């Protein structure tokens, strides 16, 4: 007999919400329902992200403390920390390298008309003339070609009439703020002078450090004094996890509102513009998505299979709810509660591992963002007829990897970090404005990769810790006998 009370699985409900959001957005754009959508539907999507972020901050704190006090031996902390950071660094290096392989093979920036690319090259050379401190990437000079005088004059005239929009101004201002910081500013940002301010401002690196320090010291004091605090931390941790489960029940509706609102906001009321954006960025977006799909559904499951024995299908099935949440929220931190629940409930990853590894990953692991930056920088160079050498592309690998480590302390991290990478190879940092129209969709995709990477590293670290614990237990039994 068929069970009529059986509910549709959450991930299918979320997928339906995503699809309905896309369909509604199209009708809203076609029928000029923009104001209604932005006033009465989009706010529910914003509420969803706000709720998850509200829970994520205290959950990170109490999860890390709870995870550390649940360790059998405090010496595990240093071992787990080194393995976690080492794996995150290696996967980030691989991700940006993979992105560069794809962008060099498929050359998405060269699939435009020669006329458009010539104009872009002229824009780049004008920018170089205005910024003599920037080292030239090549010796090509379109500005000295007399046959292009008319086009050069047109481009100069257009550039003089253009004003930097507010979005770009905001990113430039934030980038200038980063330039004024010293070389060890990322290290300084880890330490807080007021933990309550850090909690209020969602300074995740500072919260993580405080949680590690608090948990480690709590493990060192006498059990009779520590137990009430440990019980309180465990209880609070369980409360916040349960709050996430309650919110997830309404997730399909929230996802519908989020998708509909964001698409209407990006496309405006012009259906032609909506189609034009998709068509114009098809090649570039396809290469980015191809790289992200390779990482999320081939590289990570392969690593997990090789290093833990966990099957491909079981791993991806276990993290699918976290991937869908990451796609809809575009935030690793907002997705953190769901990622924790997926790993504990579906993959049976230990509480001590998930509570320690995942919050760190949500803050410092930027595999998807690093891959995206590698592709975007080279594609933009191709679009402007700039041929980057192998040495310059290696600089991109190093810069994107190092910059990603401190990304959590930078607002609008992905695009501001891209300005850093563009500058590192002598390209115009304002080119980020070119790729902005589809950044929202790609941001959703790269967050899926970031979250899947966090889950993969947690599974690998947990597997190695279990082996270490078994070895320790066997040694203890031998010594007792």
Buried (B, 14 or more C-beta within 10 A) or exposed (E): EEEEEEEEEBBEBBBBBBEBBEEBBBEBBEEEBBEEBBEEBBEBBBBBBEBBBBBBBBBBBBBBBBBBBBBEEBEBBEBBBEBBBEBBBEBBBBBBBBBBEBBBEBBBBEBBEEEEBBBBBBBBBBBBEEEEEBEEBEEBEBBEEEEBEEBBEEBBEEEEEEEEEEEBEBBBEBBEEBEEEEEEEBEEBBEBEEBEEBBEEBBBBBBBBBBBBBBBEBBEEEEEEBEEBBEEBBEBBEEBBEBBEEBBEEBBBBBBBBBBBBBBBBBEBEEEBBEEBBEBBEBBBEBBBBBBBBBBBEBBBEBBBEBBEBEBEBBBBBBBBBBBBBBBBBBBBBBBBBBBBBBBEBBEBBBBBBBBBBBBBBBBBBBBBBBBBBBBBBBBBBBBBBEBEEEBBBBBBEBBBBBBBBBBBBEBBBBBBBBBBBBBBBBBBBBBBBBBBBBEBBBBBBBBBBBBBBBBBBBBBBBBBBEBBEEEEEEEEEEEE
